[in-house]
Amino acid sequence: MVEALTLRRNVAIGLLVGIVVAAVAYSVRIFELLGPAAAVHTFPVFGPQLWFVLLAIVFATATALAVVLLLTAARFYRLSESVTTTDESR
């Protein structure tokens, strides 16, 4: 079933998309590409860079999971359509 749903390919694509999206979001925030933050925040224990690295990791993971779920659901739908079409032709 894992091979039929091309899960390994979907995971690889999901990880790549998640990392790229998180890197872009991290870059925009840390390098203030859209301007400085509106309010001044204090960050306990660590500076803002580490907190945003942790946030980027969570964002990358969530984005990767969403992409994997969408790609796998689309593949599942296509496979179910081909099974339904085959069963109807009998």
N, CA, C and O of each residue as an XYZ file, in Angstrom:
360
protein
N       0.820     -1.187      0.000
C       0.000      0.000      0.000
C       0.872      1.262      0.000
O       0.545      2.250     -0.658
N       1.974      1.219      0.739
C       2.881      2.367      0.782
C       3.414      2.659     -0.620
O       3.518      3.820     -1.016
N       3.747      1.621     -1.359
C       4.247      1.812     -2.722
C       3.153      2.311     -3.653
O       3.406      3.164     -4.503
N       1.947      1.790     -3.504
C       0.847      2.212     -4.374
C       0.491      3.674     -4.164
O       0.117      4.368     -5.109
N       0.604      4.140     -2.938
C       0.286      5.537     -2.647
C       1.479      6.460     -2.852
O       1.370      7.667     -2.634
N       2.600      5.919     -3.263
C       3.855      6.660     -3.454
C       4.180      7.531     -2.244
O       4.494      8.715     -2.370
N       4.096      6.913     -1.080
C       4.281      7.641      0.174
C       5.702      8.175      0.334
O       5.891      9.288      0.823
N       6.694      7.398     -0.069
C       8.077      7.863      0.071
C       8.323      9.118     -0.758
O       8.972     10.054     -0.292
N       7.819      9.142     -1.956
C       7.945     10.321     -2.823
C       7.219     11.507     -2.209
O       7.729     12.628     -2.218
N       6.031     11.259     -1.678
C       5.247     12.330     -1.072
C       5.946     12.913      0.158
O       5.908     14.123      0.384
N       6.581     12.050      0.948
C       7.315     12.527      2.124
C       8.502     13.383      1.698
O       8.764     14.427      2.296
N       9.213     12.949      0.678
C      10.359     13.728      0.195
C       9.913     15.097     -0.315
O      10.540     16.110     -0.007
N       8.848     15.128     -1.083
C       8.330     16.403     -1.594
C       7.838     17.269     -0.438
O       8.098     18.472     -0.409
N       7.130     16.667      0.512
C       6.620     17.409      1.660
C       7.728     18.024      2.492
O       7.625     19.175      2.916
N       8.794     17.261      2.730
C       9.921     17.795      3.492
C      10.589     18.949      2.758
O      10.928     19.963      3.367
N      10.773     18.798      1.475
C      11.397     19.858      0.687
C      10.555     21.131      0.723
O      11.082     22.220      0.954
N       9.263     20.999      0.497
C       8.370     22.164      0.521
C       8.347     22.792      1.910
O       8.400     24.015      2.034
N       8.269     21.969      2.959
C       8.246     22.481      4.319
C       9.500     23.251      4.671
O       9.431     24.319      5.280
N      10.644     22.713      4.289
C      11.913     23.387      4.585
C      12.026     24.702      3.821
O      12.460     25.708      4.382
N      11.643     24.704      2.558
C      11.729     25.930      1.758
C      10.784     27.007      2.304
O      11.175     28.166      2.442
N       9.558     26.628      2.609
C       8.587     27.601      3.123
C       9.049     28.159      4.467
O       8.961     29.364      4.701
N       9.537     27.295      5.343
C      10.008     27.747      6.652
C      11.236     28.639      6.515
O      11.366     29.626      7.240
N      12.134     28.306      5.599
C      13.329     29.126      5.392
C      12.965     30.516      4.877
O      13.556     31.512      5.294
N      12.004     30.580      3.984
C      11.559     31.879      3.471
C      10.906     32.693      4.591
O      11.200     33.877      4.754
N      10.022     32.054      5.359
C       9.360     32.762      6.459
C      10.372     33.215      7.506
O      10.267     34.326      8.028
N      11.343     32.374      7.815
C      12.387     32.727      8.781
C      13.216     33.904      8.262
O      13.516     34.833      9.011
N      13.577     33.864      7.005
C      14.375     34.939      6.412
C      13.630     36.267      6.424
O      14.206     37.308      6.738
N      12.354     36.224      6.082
C      11.555     37.447      6.070
C      11.500     38.054      7.460
O      11.598     39.272      7.606
N      11.348     37.233      8.473
C      11.226     37.749      9.840
C      12.567     38.201     10.411
O      12.670     39.305     10.946
N      13.577     37.373     10.304
C      14.864     37.690     10.916
C      15.563     38.856     10.214
O      16.121     39.732     10.875
N      15.533     38.869      8.893
C      16.211     39.940      8.149
C      15.310     41.151      7.918
O      15.698     42.100      7.237
N      14.109     41.111      8.485
C      13.134     42.198      8.406
C      12.942     42.667      6.963
O      13.020     43.860      6.672
N      12.693     41.720      6.075
C      12.527     42.033      4.656
C      11.259     42.829      4.388
O      11.176     43.539      3.386
N      10.281     42.723      5.263
C       9.047     43.493      5.118
C       8.996     44.659      6.092
O       7.928     45.217      6.347
N      10.136     45.022      6.630
C      10.209     46.125      7.572
C      10.344     45.612      8.998
O      10.199     44.416      9.249
N      10.619     46.511      9.922
C      10.791     46.092     11.311
C       9.475     45.642     11.933
O       8.395     45.989     11.454
N       9.584     44.869     12.999
C       8.402     44.389     13.712
C       7.647     45.579     14.293
O       8.252     46.585     14.663
N       6.331     45.461     14.371
C       5.495     46.570     14.825
C       5.708     46.878     16.302
O       5.697     48.042     16.703
N       5.897     45.860     17.096
C       6.042     46.074     18.536
C       7.359     45.460     19.004
O       7.892     44.542     18.380
N       7.856     45.976     20.091
C       9.082     45.448     20.672
C       8.691     44.350     21.661
O       7.914     44.580     22.588
N       9.237     43.166     21.449
C       8.942     42.030     22.310
C      10.187     41.660     23.094
O      11.313     41.892     22.652
N       9.968     41.086     24.252
C      11.087     40.515     24.995
C      11.006     39.011     24.862
O       9.921     38.433     24.905
N      12.139     38.386     24.702
C      12.206     36.947     24.522
C      12.965     36.353     25.699
O      14.165     36.587     25.846
N      12.278     35.588     26.535
C      12.934     35.043     27.729
C      13.992     33.994     27.375
O      13.842     33.263     26.395
N      15.025     33.924     28.149
C      16.109     32.948     28.090
C      16.973     33.101     26.842
O      18.184     33.291     26.954
N      16.383     33.024     25.674
C      17.128     33.088     24.423
C      16.727     34.342     23.658
O      15.719     34.975     23.970
N      17.509     34.686     22.675
C      17.181     35.827     21.826
C      16.115     35.456     20.801
O      15.705     34.297     20.728
N      15.668     36.410     20.022
C      14.606     36.146     19.051
C      15.019     35.155     17.959
O      14.172     34.430     17.436
N      16.315     35.115     17.609
C      16.740     34.207     16.538
C      16.444     32.757     16.886
O      15.949     32.012     16.040
N      16.738     32.338     18.119
C      16.493     30.942     18.496
C      15.004     30.641     18.550
O      14.578     29.566     18.128
N      14.216     31.561     19.054
C      12.775     31.329     19.092
C      12.215     31.194     17.682
O      11.330     30.372     17.441
N      12.717     31.984     16.761
C      12.224     31.891     15.393
C      12.767     30.656     14.668
O      12.118     30.152     13.752
N      13.927     30.169     15.057
C      14.405     28.882     14.519
C      13.472     27.767     14.974
O      13.086     26.910     14.179
N      13.111     27.779     16.259
C      12.184     26.756     16.765
C      10.825     26.864     16.078
O      10.218     25.852     15.727
N      10.359     28.079     15.889
C       9.094     28.284     15.186
C       9.189     27.816     13.734
O       8.239     27.242     13.201
N      10.321     28.058     13.104
C      10.513     27.608     11.726
C      10.506     26.085     11.631
O       9.993     25.524     10.663
N      11.076     25.415     12.636
C      11.064     23.943     12.647
C       9.633     23.426     12.756
O       9.245     22.502     12.041
N       8.858     24.020     13.644
C       7.454     23.614     13.790
C       6.681     23.908     12.507
O       5.875     23.089     12.065
N       6.922     25.057     11.918
C       6.245     25.437     10.681
C       6.621     24.506      9.538
O       5.759     24.114      8.751
N       7.897     24.147      9.437
C       8.347     23.221      8.390
C       7.702     21.857      8.562
O       7.279     21.238      7.586
N       7.627     21.389      9.795
C       7.025     20.086     10.061
C       5.538     20.086      9.718
O       5.046     19.159      9.074
N       4.832     21.112     10.141
C       3.398     21.191      9.860
C       3.131     21.319      8.359
O       2.208     20.694      7.835
N       3.930     22.121      7.677
C       3.767     22.278      6.237
C       4.068     20.972      5.506
O       3.351     20.595      4.579
N       5.125     20.288      5.923
C       5.474     19.000      5.308
C       4.350     17.998      5.497
O       3.993     17.282      4.562
N       3.791     17.941      6.696
C       2.687     17.014      6.967
C       1.482     17.331      6.096
O       0.854     16.426      5.547
N       1.158     18.611      5.968
C       0.018     19.002      5.136
C       0.234     18.620      3.677
O      -0.687     18.132      3.022
N       1.442     18.837      3.161
C       1.739     18.484      1.766
C       1.664     16.975      1.568
O       1.107     16.508      0.574
N       2.217     16.212      2.501
C       2.164     14.746      2.405
C       0.718     14.271      2.418
O       0.345     13.409      1.622
N      -0.096     14.816      3.305
C      -1.499     14.416      3.373
C      -2.239     14.749      2.083
O      -3.017     13.934      1.587
N      -2.005     15.939      1.536
C      -2.675     16.315      0.298
C      -2.246     15.443     -0.883
O      -3.089     14.989     -1.657
N      -0.954     15.211     -1.023
C      -0.467     14.377     -2.130
C      -0.952     12.939     -1.999
O      -1.329     12.319     -2.993
N      -0.943     12.408     -0.784
C      -1.390     11.031     -0.573
C      -2.890     10.908     -0.802
O      -3.352      9.925     -1.382
N      -3.652     11.897     -0.352
C      -5.099     11.869     -0.583
C      -5.416     11.945     -2.077
O      -6.319     11.259     -2.557
N      -4.680     12.774     -2.807
C      -4.894     12.874     -4.254
C      -4.561     11.548     -4.940
O      -5.292     11.109     -5.828
N      -3.468     10.913     -4.534
C      -3.099      9.614     -5.111
C      -4.134      8.557     -4.773
O      -4.499      7.742     -5.620
N      -4.610      8.572     -3.528
C      -5.645      7.622     -3.107
C      -6.907      7.797     -3.941
O      -7.524      6.815     -4.353
N      -7.288      9.033     -4.187
C      -8.473      9.316     -4.991
C      -8.301      8.796     -6.418
O      -9.209      8.180     -6.974
N      -7.132      9.049     -7.003
C      -6.882      8.558     -8.370
C      -6.909      7.040     -8.431
O      -7.445      6.460     -9.376
N      -6.327      6.394     -7.416
C      -6.348      4.927     -7.397
C      -7.758      4.395     -7.215
O      -8.135      3.406     -7.844
N      -8.540      5.043     -6.360
C      -9.912      4.578     -6.143
C     -10.762      4.766     -7.389
O     -11.651      3.960     -7.662
N     -10.495      5.828     -8.149
C     -11.209      6.046     -9.406
C     -10.877      4.943    -10.418
O     -11.758      4.463    -11.131
N      -9.618      4.553    -10.472
C      -9.247      3.508    -11.436
C      -9.824      2.157    -11.019
O     -10.177      1.355    -11.883
N      -9.929      1.887     -9.727
C     -10.544      0.637     -9.270
C     -12.026      0.646     -9.550
O     -12.582     -0.369     -9.969
N     -12.683      1.778     -9.326
C     -14.122      1.904     -9.580
C     -14.409      1.736    -11.065
O     -15.367      1.057    -11.435
N     -13.597      2.341    -11.917
C     -13.781      2.224    -13.363
C     -13.571      0.783    -13.812
O     -14.302      0.299    -14.676
N     -12.595      0.095    -13.250
C     -12.335     -1.302    -13.601
C     -13.478     -2.185    -13.157
O     -13.889     -3.078    -13.898
N     -14.001     -1.956    -11.966
C     -15.116     -2.760    -11.452
C     -16.393     -2.540    -12.243
O     -17.164     -3.483    -12.421
N     -16.639     -1.349    -12.718
C     -17.846     -1.045    -13.481
C     -17.815     -1.660    -14.874
O     -18.866     -1.956    -15.443
N     -16.638     -1.851    -15.421
C     -16.528     -2.395    -16.770
C     -16.757     -3.903    -16.800
O     -16.934     -4.480    -17.873
N     -16.756     -4.532    -15.658
C     -16.984     -5.998    -15.614
C     -18.399     -6.350    -15.729
O     -18.745     -7.531    -15.708
